[in-house]
Amino acid sequence: MARFIAGRLLKAIVILICITILNFFLIHAAPGDPAAVMAGEAGETDAVFLQQLRERFGLDQPLYMQLFIYLKSVVQLDLGYSYRQQFPVLDLIADRLPATLLLSLSAFVISLGLGILAGAVASARQGRWSDTLISMVALIFYATPLFWLALMAVLLFSVQLGWLPGFGYETVGAGYTGIARALDILSHLVLPALTLGLFFMAVYVRMTRASMLEVNTMDFVKTAKAKGLRPGVIQRRHVLRNALLPVVTLAGLQAGQLVGGAVLIETVFAWPGIGRLMFEALSQRDYNLLLGVFVISAAMVLLFNLITDVLYRVVDPRIRVTS
Amino acid sequence: MKDFWKRFARNKGAVIGLVILVAVIALSAAAPFLFPKSPWAMVQRPFIPPFTMDKFLLGTDPMGRDLASGLAHGASVSLLVGLVSTVVSLLIGIPIGALAGYFGGWVDDVLMRFTEFFQSVPSFALAVVLVAIFQPSITSIVIAIAIVSWPPVARLLRGEVMSLKSREFVEAAVLSGQTHATIIWRQILPNTLSPIIVLASMMVAAAILIESSLSFLGLGDRNVMSWGYIIGAGRTVIRQAWWVSFFPGAAILLTVLALNLIGEGLNDALNPRLSRRGK
């Protein structure tokens, strides 16, 4: 197990280095002076400032030296400086990371929980109206643009009905502490987490349903029936457990999508996470910050994949035997 | 062919999807005739609610632009970006997957590590970075979408080619002295067509979603009206004018849904044995 984790960790680090190299070339491929790109193409940049930047980043040196300097600074967790926000990029990201983690983990739990439940119900009632209904709803959520679903949720639950706040992370200036503050954040979390979760729920519903129907045709299910187990028990204890494995694999692969979804959801709900930070970087043309967020989100995805890989091996002992 | 239609038509959802898609294509083709004025032109006072004026059925946006005209003109952008970016990602993914599956060994190793790299990068974030750095334009959007969506094509192709490679007709081709290129191009690839077609229809749908998300974030081409852009522009006035964001979103939903339904129908029609499983 330790060797397996070490191997995966090594792979993740190699991928991260490749992403950093990709970033480096993107800065150089961008139209215009790399120094100006890093400075966020601020309109007021004067020649002296740009010259200082060039020296600081070694932009007057050959390309391979520049790449080396860039890699070295990223390894030292120095993602550069956001000249627009007047803060180091890493500080800005660290400040926003908890909100994103809260949002994406809640959305992940919601989507996986509801998805598996609905998928299991649909497969148990295969061909009946409840199956058709669940499959249809999943198909529709699967085709809905995430940002539009979020906007419509704000319109309905926040503007029209006034049930839930549709904006921000907590009530500004309310001065809540302790449990009151936690409840306040929770009420702000409901809409963004649900809208982000519903899209992915659709994916898991379809996968769970297909997977359970496939497991249903296997011999050990026949055996279970033959020995007189109740259908509910067979579905829960025998079919669902085996059908979940591909769903867990898929969930691991979906982590990257979740980060992308968070950019859109955080933008709509003004949720102060790194997705919103990415949007701010976009609108201010702050490329250094943009690339920093990109590296960190990629690192988050890699870490998440690593965790699911390990979990997967813990859940299913057969994998250890085959590999 | 007749068989194909019979099987396709047996899937009711697929037929509905086809009807919707044909309607969207017709709308985009008719846009220049129905709305000869530029969709950017200010034609009336802003914030006219929908279904109140016959001339502006869907109302106007905060700039006094005709929403129906924007929708009609935006349809062609969505369809075009979806189609072209899918073709480009097929052009990247098919050779990579085919070479990896056919030659195996170190070729397979190298190409699959390369594919894996693109799969482990958060795809939408990469698309955002690419479009932002290379400046938003139809070309950069199409290329960015293609770059983030080709890995599934390569993986599918690799699997298909690997299973076809050991079949007798390929062995016969090898024995008759055909070159690798001829075997891949003339013997193997035609047999992988049906799964590619099914995947491609789903990819067009996904590409339309990515394009609209990029435009929504302000990364659309400034010269063309697109559905995502209209929603993004209507976002700030959602309290006063829900319709500006509502209709283009519904249009995206319907188009993407139609394409996914068609994909399932194609799957039933082209892989009849496979699709019966899980039904």
Interface residues (C-beta under 8 A of the other chain):
Chain A: I15 C18 I19 L26 I27 A29 A30 P31 V37 L139 I140 Y142 A143 T144 P145 L146 F147 W148 L151 M152 V154 L155 V159 R209 A210 L213 E214 L253 G256 Q257 V259 G260 G261 V263 L264 T267 V268 M278 F279 L282 S283 R285 Y287 L290 L291 V293 F294 S297 A298 V301 L302 N305
Chain B: G13 F117 Q119 S120 V121 P122 S123 F124 A125 L126 V128 V129 L130 A132 I133 F134 Q135 A205 L209 S212 S213 F216 L217 G218 L219 G228 I231 R235 I238 R239 W242 S245 F246 G249 I252 L253 V256 L257 N260 L261 R277 G278 K279
